[in-house]
Amino acid sequence: MPQLNLGDVSNYVEENIGLFHQKRIASLDSLRLSTVLKRKNPYLFKAKHMQTAEQIVRGLVDAHISSNEETVFGDWLEGLAIFINAIVFNGRKSGIPGIDLEFDRDGCRYIVNIKSGPNWGNSSQIKKMIGDFRTAHKTLRTSNSGIQVIAVNGCCYGRDRNPDKGDYFKYCGQDFWAFISGEAELYTNIIEPLGHKAQGKNEEFQQSYAQMLNRFTLEFGKEYCNENGAIDWAKLVRFNSSAGRG
């Protein structure tokens, strides 16, 4: 088994972390107030006694950013995991639907579904993952009847004290990074290079964020505030929830 060179990992992170920041900013630049207003519960705004356009807009944008960043960074970490595994175990991005990584280790074929954290899905989503594992298992056994296939749900952070789920194994945090790399301390070693040029990138992001807040606040005030500056809640609710019949 090849030894993992942490310098290679650091180089990969520093060369590719900019993509994450680019996608963060691109997501803001493409966002529209009407889009986020339709996604959120206007009754909740009223129940929380939000009285200014800025309060509502900030809540909308921050919720979008939190959700989007988790998804974008999860995809980025998946790429890092595949890169590392390719060095050590000659792993590869799988071509089987629902499977992110395939590699051979100790005479077994591992099929891995990679998620950001441990609490990623509801019961229906977990059932779908199990179905994907079973389909992949049949596909691989058809092409190589003697192969032992082991399914793994890998989570880039967090913990799970009971990894054996019956249909698959769930490895989180330290266990996941050690599983794909053979390095027990990789989960801490990768944290430092993630900060490469982070300050400058975040300053650029904050500038886009501030401009969006200003732009959306002006738009919200024009569309959903009356002449006195108070929020027109009925108009806001109609935009969000009207059946469109008058």
Secondary structure as UniProt FT lines:
FT   HELIX           6..29
FT   HELIX           33..39
FT   HELIX           42..47
FT   TURN            48..49
FT   HELIX           53..89
FT   STRAND          92..93
FT   TURN            97..98
FT   STRAND          101..105
FT   TURN            106..107
FT   STRAND          108..115
FT   HELIX           123..143
FT   TURN            145..146
FT   STRAND          148..155
FT   STRAND          169..172
FT   HELIX           174..181
FT   TURN            184..185
FT   HELIX           186..189
FT   TURN            190..192
FT   HELIX           193..195
FT   TURN            196..197
FT   HELIX           198..224
FT   TURN            227..228
FT   HELIX           233..241
//
